[in-house]
Amino acid sequence: MATRELDVRGLACPLPILRTRRLLDTMAPGEEVVVLTTDPASEIDFRHFCNTTEHELLSLTRAEGEFAFHIRRG
């Protein structure tokens, strides 16, 4: 399975989470997505989202004001 990419850079809370949830709802269990965002609150939001759902946060990278969250659908 190929990893999908969701670019939500430039959007503020809660839009990155809402768009990620909408995409994850269309994916099969085990599929993965990398979400790109610039929202400074997204690190807290995505950790909380994955901790309170069946989805797994595989990795988080930060570089020059951008974040990349690698998530596996549960």
DSSP file (Angstrom, degrees, kcal/mol; ACC not computed):
  #  RESIDUE AA STRUCTURE BP1 BP2  ACC     N-H-->O    O-->H-N    N-H-->O    O-->H-N    TCO  KAPPA ALPHA  PHI   PSI    X-CA   Y-CA   Z-CA
    1    1 A M              0   0    0      0, 0.0     2,-0.2     0, 0.0    29,-0.0   0.000 360.0 360.0 360.0 136.1    0.0    0.0    0.0
    2    2 A A        -     0   0    0      1,-0.1     2,-0.4    29,-0.0    30,-0.3  -0.592 360.0-115.3 -82.0 144.9    1.2    3.5   -0.8
    3    3 A T        -     0   0    0     -2,-0.2    30,-0.2    28,-0.1     2,-0.1  -0.675  31.0-138.5 -79.7 130.2    1.3    6.1    1.9
    4    4 A R  E     -a   33   0A   0     28,-2.5    30,-2.4    -2,-0.4     2,-0.4  -0.414   9.1-141.6 -83.1 164.3   -1.0    9.0    1.1
    5    5 A E  E     -a   34   0A   0     28,-0.2     2,-0.5    -2,-0.1    30,-0.2  -0.996  10.8-168.1-129.9 135.9   -0.2   12.6    1.7
    6    6 A L  E     -a   35   0A   0     28,-2.8    30,-2.8    -2,-0.4     2,-0.8  -0.979   8.1-158.6-124.2 116.9   -2.5   15.3    3.0
    7    7 A D  E     +a   36   0A   0     -2,-0.5    30,-0.1    28,-0.2    28,-0.1  -0.847  28.1 153.9-100.5 107.5   -1.3   18.9    2.7
    8    8 A V    >   +     0   0    0     28,-2.8     3,-1.8    -2,-0.8    30,-0.4  -0.009  21.6 148.5-119.0  26.1   -3.2   21.2    5.2
    9    9 A R  T 3   +     0   0    0      1,-0.2     3,-0.1    28,-0.2    28,-0.1  -0.359  65.6  27.9 -61.6 140.2   -0.4   23.8    5.4
   10   10 A G  T 3  S+     0   0    0      1,-0.3     2,-0.3    -2,-0.0    -1,-0.2   0.269  95.7 113.0  90.9 -11.3   -1.8   27.3    6.1
   11   11 A L    <   -     0   0    0     -3,-1.8    27,-0.3     3,-0.0    -1,-0.3  -0.728  55.7-143.5 -95.6 145.9   -4.9   26.0    7.8
   12   12 A A    >   -     0   0    0     -2,-0.3     3,-1.8     1,-0.1    27,-0.0  -0.654  41.1 -37.5-105.5 162.3   -5.5   26.6   11.5
   13   13 A C  T 3  S+     0   0    0      1,-0.3    -1,-0.1    -2,-0.2    29,-0.0  -0.264 120.3  20.2 -52.4 135.2   -7.1   24.5   14.2
   14   14 A P  T 3> S+     0   0    0      0, 0.0     4,-2.4     0, 0.0     3,-0.4  -0.963 110.9  71.8 -98.2   6.6   -9.4   22.6   13.9
   15   15 A L  H <> S+     0   0    0     -3,-1.8     4,-2.7     1,-0.2     5,-0.3   0.858  93.9  54.5 -57.8 -42.6   -9.3   22.3   10.1
   16   16 A P  H  > S+     0   0    0      0, 0.0     4,-1.8     0, 0.0    -1,-0.2   0.928 114.1  42.3 -58.1 -42.6   -6.1   20.1   10.0
   17   17 A I  H  > S+     0   0    0     -3,-0.4     4,-3.0     2,-0.2     5,-0.2   0.925 114.2  51.0 -67.9 -44.4   -7.6   17.5   12.3
   18   18 A L  H  X S+     0   0    0     -4,-2.4     4,-2.1     1,-0.2    -1,-0.2   0.911 112.8  45.1 -61.8 -42.6  -11.1   17.6   10.7
   19   19 A R  H  X S+     0   0    0     -4,-2.7     4,-2.0    -5,-0.2    -1,-0.2   0.860 113.3  50.9 -70.0 -34.3   -9.6   17.1    7.2
   20   20 A T  H  X S+     0   0    0     -4,-1.8     4,-3.0    -5,-0.3     5,-0.2   0.932 110.3  49.1 -66.4 -45.2   -7.4   14.3    8.5
   21   21 A R  H  X S+     0   0    0     -4,-3.0     4,-2.1     1,-0.2    -2,-0.2   0.914 109.8  52.2 -59.7 -42.9  -10.3   12.5   10.2
   22   22 A R  H  X S+     0   0    0     -4,-2.1     4,-0.5    -5,-0.2    -1,-0.2   0.913 113.0  44.3 -61.5 -42.9  -12.3   12.8    7.0
   23   23 A L  H >X S+     0   0    0     -4,-2.0     3,-1.6     1,-0.2     4,-0.6   0.938 111.2  52.7 -67.1 -46.2   -9.5   11.2    4.9
   24   24 A L  H >< S+     0   0    0     -4,-3.0     3,-1.1     1,-0.3    -1,-0.2   0.847 101.3  62.0 -58.6 -34.1   -8.9    8.5    7.5
   25   25 A D  H 3< S+     0   0    0     -4,-2.1    -1,-0.3     1,-0.3    -2,-0.2   0.740 105.1  47.8 -64.1 -22.1  -12.6    7.6    7.4
   26   26 A T  H << S+     0   0    0     -3,-1.6    -1,-0.3    -4,-0.5    -2,-0.2   0.523  99.5  87.9 -94.0  -6.9  -12.2    6.7    3.7
   27   27 A M  S << S-     0   0    0     -3,-1.1     3,-0.1    -4,-0.6    -3,-0.0  -0.555  79.0-113.5 -95.5 156.6   -9.1    4.6    4.2
   28   28 A A    >   -     0   0    0     -2,-0.2     3,-2.1     1,-0.1    45,-0.2  -0.542  47.0 -85.0 -81.6 151.5   -8.7    0.9    5.1
   29   29 A P  T 3  S+     0   0    0      0, 0.0    45,-0.2     0, 0.0    -1,-0.1  -0.326 117.9  27.2 -55.2 135.5   -7.3   -0.2    8.4
   30   30 A G  T 3  S+     0   0    0     43,-2.7    44,-0.1     1,-0.4     2,-0.0   0.139  89.3 126.3  95.4 -18.9   -3.5   -0.3    8.2
   31   31 A E    <   -     0   0    0     -3,-2.1    42,-3.3    41,-0.1    -1,-0.4  -0.356  49.7-141.4 -68.7 155.9   -3.2    2.3    5.5
   32   32 A E  E     - B   0  72A   0    -30,-0.3   -28,-2.5    40,-0.2     2,-0.3  -0.887  16.6-171.2-124.3 151.9   -1.0    5.3    6.3
   33   33 A V  E     -aB   4  71A   0     38,-2.6    38,-3.1    -2,-0.3     2,-0.5  -0.993  15.9-145.9-138.2 144.6   -1.0    9.0    5.6
   34   34 A V  E     -aB   5  70A   0    -30,-2.4   -28,-2.8    -2,-0.3     2,-0.5  -0.968  19.3-157.9-108.9 122.0    1.5   11.8    6.1
   35   35 A V  E     -aB   6  69A   0     34,-2.9    34,-2.5    -2,-0.5     2,-0.5  -0.887   0.9-157.6-105.1 125.3   -0.2   15.0    7.1
   36   36 A L  E     +aB   7  68A   0    -30,-2.8   -28,-2.8    -2,-0.5     2,-0.3  -0.889  24.0 159.7-104.2 128.1    1.7   18.3    6.4
   37   37 A T  E     - B   0  67A   0     30,-2.2    30,-3.0    -2,-0.5   -28,-0.2  -0.962  38.5-161.4-145.5 160.1    0.8   21.3    8.5
   38   38 A T        +     0   0    0    -30,-0.4   -29,-0.1   -27,-0.3    -1,-0.1   0.364  55.8 119.7-119.0  -1.6    2.1   24.7    9.6
   39   39 A D    >   -     0   0    0    -28,-0.3     3,-2.0   -31,-0.2     4,-0.3  -0.541  57.4-147.6 -70.2 118.7   -0.3   25.2   12.6
   40   40 A P  T >  S+     0   0    0      0, 0.0     3,-0.6     0, 0.0     4,-0.3   0.787  97.9  55.6 -59.2 -27.2    1.8   25.5   15.8
   41   41 A A  T 3> S+     0   0    0      1,-0.2     4,-2.4     2,-0.1     3,-0.3   0.560  83.1  89.7 -80.2  -7.3   -0.9   23.8   17.8
   42   42 A S  H <> S+     0   0    0     -3,-2.0     4,-3.2     1,-0.2     5,-0.4   0.811  76.7  61.8 -64.7 -30.1   -1.0   20.8   15.5
   43   43 A E  H <> S+     0   0    0     -3,-0.6     4,-1.7    -4,-0.3    -1,-0.2   0.947 111.6  38.3 -61.0 -46.4    1.6   18.9   17.5
   44   44 A I  H  > S+     0   0    0     -3,-0.3     4,-2.4    -4,-0.3     5,-0.2   0.925 117.9  51.3 -66.4 -45.1   -0.6   18.9   20.6
   45   45 A D  H  X S+     0   0    0     -4,-2.4     4,-2.7     1,-0.2    -2,-0.2   0.917 112.0  44.0 -61.4 -46.7   -3.8   18.3   18.5
   46   46 A F  H  X S+     0   0    0     -4,-3.2     4,-2.4     2,-0.2     5,-0.2   0.868 112.5  51.8 -72.2 -35.3   -2.4   15.4   16.5
   47   47 A R  H  X S+     0   0    0     -4,-1.7     4,-2.0    -5,-0.4    -1,-0.2   0.942 114.3  44.2 -62.2 -45.3   -0.9   13.7   19.6
   48   48 A H  H  X S+     0   0    0     -4,-2.4     4,-1.5     2,-0.2    -2,-0.2   0.923 111.8  53.4 -64.2 -44.5   -4.3   14.0   21.4
   49   49 A F  H  < S+     0   0    0     -4,-2.7     4,-0.4     1,-0.2     3,-0.3   0.926 113.0  42.6 -56.3 -48.0   -6.2   12.9   18.3
   50   50 A C  H  < S+     0   0    0     -4,-2.4     3,-0.5     1,-0.2    -1,-0.2   0.823 112.3  54.0 -71.6 -31.1   -4.1    9.7   18.0
   51   51 A N  H  < S+     0   0    0     -4,-2.0    -1,-0.2     1,-0.2    -2,-0.2   0.734 113.9  42.0 -73.3 -21.6   -4.2    9.0   21.7
   52   52 A T  S  < S+     0   0    0     -4,-1.5     2,-0.2    -3,-0.3    -1,-0.2   0.332 115.4  50.4-109.3   6.0   -8.0    9.2   21.8
   53   53 A T  S    S-     0   0    0     -3,-0.5     0, 0.0    -4,-0.4     0, 0.0  -0.729  93.2-101.2-128.8-179.0   -8.7    7.2   18.6
   54   54 A E  S    S+     0   0    0     -2,-0.2     2,-0.1     2,-0.1    -4,-0.1   0.469  87.4 108.0 -83.6  -1.3   -7.7    3.9   17.2
   55   55 A H        -     0   0    0     -6,-0.3     2,-0.5    18,-0.1    -2,-0.3  -0.478  63.4-136.3 -81.4 149.5   -5.1    5.6   14.9
   56   56 A E  E     -C   72   0A   0     16,-2.6    16,-2.7    -2,-0.1     2,-0.9  -0.912   3.2-141.5-113.0 125.7   -1.4    5.4   15.5
   57   57 A L  E     +C   71   0A   0     -2,-0.5    14,-0.2    14,-0.2     3,-0.1  -0.751  22.5 179.3 -81.4 108.1    1.0    8.3   15.3
   58   58 A L  E     -     0   0A   0     12,-3.0     2,-0.3    -2,-0.9    -1,-0.2   0.856  60.4 -13.8 -81.8 -37.3    4.1    6.6   13.7
   59   59 A S  E     -C   70   0A   0     11,-1.3    11,-2.6     2,-0.0     2,-0.4  -0.991  49.2-153.6-161.8 160.7    6.3    9.7   13.6
   60   60 A L  E     -C   69   0A   0     -2,-0.3     2,-0.4     9,-0.2     9,-0.2  -0.992  14.2-174.3-138.3 128.6    6.4   13.5   13.9
   61   61 A T  E     -C   68   0A   0      7,-2.1     7,-2.2    -2,-0.4     2,-0.4  -0.970   5.6-162.2-125.3 145.5    9.0   15.7   12.2
   62   62 A R  E     +C   67   0A   0     -2,-0.4     2,-0.3     5,-0.2     5,-0.2  -0.978  16.7 161.0-124.2 135.8    9.5   19.4   12.6
   63   63 A A  E >   -C   66   0A   0      3,-2.4     3,-1.6    -2,-0.4    -2,-0.0  -0.847  66.7 -24.4-158.0 120.3   11.4   21.7   10.2
   64   64 A E  T 3  S-     0   0    0     -2,-0.3     3,-0.1     1,-0.3    -2,-0.0   0.857 126.7 -42.2  49.2  48.8   11.3   25.4    9.7
   65   65 A G  T 3  S+     0   0    0      1,-0.3     2,-0.4   -25,-0.0    -1,-0.3   0.549 117.5 107.4  80.4   7.1    7.8   25.9   11.0
   66   66 A E  E <   - C   0  63A   0     -3,-1.6    -3,-2.4   -57,-0.1     2,-0.3  -0.905  50.6-157.6-118.9 150.0    6.3   22.9    9.3
   67   67 A F  E     -BC  37  62A   0    -30,-3.0   -30,-2.2    -2,-0.4     2,-0.4  -0.926   4.2-161.8-123.3 147.1    5.2   19.6   10.8
   68   68 A A  E     -BC  36  61A   0     -7,-2.2    -7,-2.1    -2,-0.3     2,-0.5  -0.978   7.8-167.3-129.9 119.2    4.8   16.2    9.2
   69   69 A F  E     -BC  35  60A   0    -34,-2.5   -34,-2.9    -2,-0.4     2,-0.7  -0.927   7.0-157.0-109.0 121.9    2.7   13.6   11.0
   70   70 A H  E     -BC  34  59A   0    -11,-2.6   -12,-3.0    -2,-0.5   -11,-1.3  -0.888  22.3-179.3-100.2 115.0    2.9   10.0    9.8
   71   71 A I  E     -BC  33  57A   0    -38,-3.1   -38,-2.6    -2,-0.7     2,-0.5  -0.933  21.6-151.6-123.9 137.4   -0.3    8.2   10.9
   72   72 A R  E     -BC  32  56A   0    -16,-2.7   -16,-2.6    -2,-0.4   -40,-0.2  -0.924  27.8-120.4-105.3 129.6   -1.6    4.6   10.5
   73   73 A R              0   0    0    -42,-3.3   -43,-2.7    -2,-0.5   -18,-0.1  -0.490 360.0 360.0 -70.2 134.3   -5.3    4.1   10.4
   74   74 A G              0   0    0     -2,-0.2    -1,-0.1   -45,-0.2   -19,-0.1   0.428 360.0 360.0 -87.0 360.0   -6.5    1.8   13.1
